[in-house]
Amino acid sequence: MADWHDHVAAKILVRLAGVVLLTGAWALAHLLARHVGTPPPHSGTGTEFLIAANLFMCASAGAALLIVGPSLWAPVTLAPRWQVQREPRAGATRQTVLDTSSATSSARPTGS
């Protein structure tokens, strides 16, 4: 069975969600400009910071969904270095575990 992100409908809907988020970011940008540009000059209020944070989140998520699309959820392979290691033996101290792992890994540079 294919993954959900391989279907044509999922590709369209994810990119459409990106367009909706970017449209929301555009509306938030106009709202923020209206709040910040109102005289007299003032320091930022909590409402303005909240609008700016939402603008950033909508713009970032919308751009990611529109540009990358459903490939965001595609499975990736991890290098062996980042995979979960097996549990150390019972009774092994931390130093013996570190010595054993550094002896088996030739990819790590040796400090001199």
C-alpha positions, 0 to 999 in steps of 0.5 A: 500500500502506498503512503498517504503522501504519494496520492495526487489528492494529498499533493494538491491538498498539502500545497493548497494548505500552503497557499491558504497559510501564505494568504493568512500571512499576507492578511496578518502582514497588513494587520501588523502594518496597520497596528505598527504604523498608527501614530503616535510612535510607540513601543511594541505591544503584546498584541503586535508581538502576537500578530508578528509571531503568527505572521512568522509561523504562517509564512514559514509553514505556508512556504514549506508546504507550498515549495516542498509539499508532501515530501516533508513526510517522506521517510528518510534513512539515518546514518548508522551514527544516529541510529539507536544503539544497543543497551550496554551489558549489565555491570559495564561502567560508562568508561568501558562503554565509551572505550568499546564504542570508540574502538569499534568506530573508525569514523571518529577522528582521534584527538592528539 
